[in-house]
Amino acid sequence: MLEFHTCDVFTDTPFGGNPLAIVLGADHLSDAQMQTIAREFNLSETIFVQAPQNPSHTARVRIFFPTAEIPFAGHPTIGCAIHLACQTHSGDFETLITLEEEAGLVPVTVTRRGPLTEAEFTAPVLPFPVKADLPVDLIAASLGLTPAQIGFANHAAATHQGGPRFLYVPVQTLESLGRAKPHEPHWSALMAAADVDSAYLYTPGSDCDYRARMFSPTAGIPEDPATGSASAILASQLLTSGAIPYGTTRLSLHQGIEMGRASSIGLTISATAQGLTAVRVKGRAVVISSGKIRTP
């Protein structure tokens, strides 16, 4: 039997944010066994903790959707780092957790002050633009919106990559964001045209810098309440859109509102005239459950 814990990430409120399963002692599990366990939990992501390949690091981790392994993801990184830090520290603390992920080495600073624990990671890959000039009519049809509801200011739909790849779709208003949902067969046609399996929608927020939604039904995630990797890669979309100045910019992102799982994500972007120099994502987590799961 394997030890597991679940937590809700990018929130300090139980049963909010994005649920995560953390499976410990996963060193001897095969890829197929990890995929089976991830499918059993059926959460957007499950993270498996193994001994680090470099003993100076904290752990090696593998991250799985219910349908496939992914090289990097934000909410598993945040939730796992907080869990590992809290296993070895008590009271108030600040510590560095270093995770060996398939996308690369991910340093995570974990801080506890009173009842609140939060973590901030540095993205292992600086995001970059991949594809623009996608057909607005197809984007609108795939989301049940009109072409006029796609885009605002200098923001236009485009794909960006930083490990994972996402289609970023700016929508005109919070009302448009709330109405959007995948519509077939247009959705599958859009995913093929953009060469992605996920779309991240965003618009200026009323109580934050941007409100977002993320759809990925072909990856087994109809909608994600908080997407740390997409939040990190959003930095490239914002830079390309001329929405951030050179220097350091701190933004607050809200996601999951329409799902009833409100999530709060902090995004720090450092940029120069030559491009992005660092992207960091911050969030909290709260423990939900612990137990044992059978080894497949």
N, C-alpha and C positions, 0 to 999 in steps of 0.2 A: 504494500500500500504506500502511496505517495502523499506527502503532506502538501496541502494547498491552503491558500488564503484568497479571499476576494476583498476588493476595496472599490470604492467609487472615487474616481479621479477627476480633477479640475473642479472640485467642490469641497466644502467642509460640512455639507449637509448630507446625512445618510439618505440613500435612495435618490440622490441627484447625480449630476455628472455622468461620467462614462464608466460602467462596470468593467472590472478587470479581474481575471484569475491569474494567480501567481503559483506556479508549481515548483516546489523545491526538490533538490536531490535528483535532478533530471539527467545526470551524467550518462547513465547507461541506456537511456531511451533512444530508440531509432527514430528516424524522421516519421515513419508511418505511425509509430506509437504516439508521438507528440501530436500529429495531425488528428488522430482518433480522439485524444483527450480534448483538444481544442474544439472538435466537432461536438463532443459530449457537453462541454460547458456552453457552447453555442453563443458566446459573447463576441463582441466585435473583435477582441484580441485576447489571447492567452499567452503569457510569458513563462518560459521554462528556464530555471536557474541552474547553472552548472558551475563547476570549479573553473577559475580563470586559467587561460593558457599561460599568462604571465602572472606569477605569484604576487607582483606588486599591484595588480588590479584587484577589484572587489569580486567580480564574477563574470563569467561568460553567460550570455542569454540568447535564447532563440525565441522568436515571436511568430505566432501563427494566427491568421484568420481562421474561421471555421472551414475554409476551403483551400488554403494555401499558406506557405511560409512567406513572410515579408522581411526585408533586410533591416528595417528601422521603423519605429512608430513612437509617437510622443507620449500617449497616455500610459502605455506599458512601461516606458522609461521612467516617467515620473512616479507611478505607483510602486514599481519594483524598487527604485532607489529609496523611496521613503520607507518601505517595509524593511529593507536591509539595514538602513541606518538606525531605525528604531529597535532592531534586534540587538544592537551593540551599544546603544547610548540611552541614557535616562536623563530626566530633567531637561533644561534648556541646552541646546548644543548647535554647533555648525560643523559639518563634516563634508568631505569629498568622497563620493561614491563613483568609481570608474567602471563602466560596463563595457565589455567586449561584445559589440553587436555585429551582425553580418555586414552592415554598412560601414563599420569602422568603430573606433574607440569613442565612447560618449562619456565625457566628464559631467557629473551631476552634483551640484552643491545642495545639500539638504540642511534646512534650518528649522529648529523648533523653538518657539517662543511661547511659553504658557501652553494653552490647549491646542494651538495651531501649528501644524507642520507643513512646510512647503518645500518644493524642490525646483531648481532651475537647471536645465541642461543646455549645453552648447551643441547646435546641430552638427553632426559629423561631416556633412557635405554642404557646401554653400550652394543654395539653389540657383537655378539659371533658367532663362526662357527657352522653350523648345519650339512652339508652333503658335502662330497668330493667324489672323484673317480667316477664322472659322465662320461658316455660314450662319448669320444671325437668325434667318428664318428657321433653320433646322434646330438651333439652340432653343428658340422660343417654343417651337412645336414640341420639343422633347420634354419641356417643363410645364406645358399647359399655359404658357404666357404669350403675350403679343411681342413682336419685334421691338415695339416702342418701349417695352418694359425691360429690355436688356441693355445694360450699360448706363453709366452716369459720368458726368464730368469728362475726364480723359481716360476713364477705365473702359477697356474693351476685353472681351473674352479671349483667353489664351491658355496654353498649357505650359506648365513649369515643372521642373524636376529637381529633386535634391535627395536622391535615393529613390523614394517613390515618385510617381508622376501623377499630377492632378490637372483637370481642366478647371480653370477659375472663371466663374461667370458673375460679373457684377450685375446686380439688378437695381432697378431705379428706386424702389421704396421698400419700407418694411412690409407694407401690404402685399407687394409683389412677392417678396421673400416668403411670406406666410402662405400664399396661394400655390407656390411652386411644388410640383411633384413629378417624378418620372412618368412619361407617357410613351407607350410602345405603339408602333414600331420605331418611332422617331428616336427614342432613347438609344436603342442599340445601334442605329445608324450614326448617331452623334458620337457614341463611344468609339465606333470604328473609325470615323473621320478624324477624331482627336487622338486616337491611339492610346486610350486610357480606359479604366473601368470605374472611375470615380469623378464626380463633379462637386466642386466647392463653390457655393453661392454666397455672396456677401453684399452688404449695403451699409451705409452709415447708420449707426445706432443712436437711439435716443438717450441711453444711459451708459454708453460705451463708445469706443471709436468705431468698431464695426460689429454688426450682428451677422451670423453665418449659419448655414446649413450645409451638410455634406451627405450626398447620396451615392451609394455604391451597391446597388442590388445585385449586379452580376458577380460581386465578390462575396455575396452572402450577407451584406449589410444594407438593408433597405434605407435606413438613415442612421447616421452616427451622431450621438449627442455631444461629443467633443473629439476633435481630431488634432492632436499635437503636431504630427508631421505636416499636415496640410497647413496648419497655422504657421509653422516655420517657413515653409515654401512660399506662403503668401508674401513674404518679404520681397521675393523676386517680382511678383505681380505688382506690388505697390511701388517698387522702384521703377519698373518699366512704365508704370502709369504716371510717373511724376508726382506721386502722392507723399513721398517722404524726402526730407532734405538730406544733404550730406551731414555727417556727424552721427550722433546717437539719438534714436527715436524710440520712445516707449509707448506702447499701445495696449489697450484693453479690448479683448474680444469676447463676445458672448455667443454661445452656441447651445443647441438643445432646447431652446425655449418652447418651440412648437411641439416638442415631444413630451413636455412636462418633466424634463431632466436638465434643468438649468445648469450651465457650465460656464466657468470664468477662466480665461486663459490670458496670461501676460506675455506679450511679445516685445522683445528688445532687438532693434535692428541697428547695426553699425554699417555705415556706407561712406565711400569716398567717390571722387569723380571717376575712379577706375572701376567701381562696382561695390558689391557687398563685401564686407570684411569679417563680419560675425553675425550670427543669428542665435538668439537665446529665447527659450520658452519656459515660463514659470507656471506652477500650479500647485494645488493642495490635494490631499487625499484623505479619505476616512475609511477605517476598517469596517467591513460588513460581516464577514463570516470566516471560519476556519474549519478544516476537517481533513479527511483522508479520502483518496480516490484510488480505485483499483488500477493496477498496471495492466494495460491491454495485452 
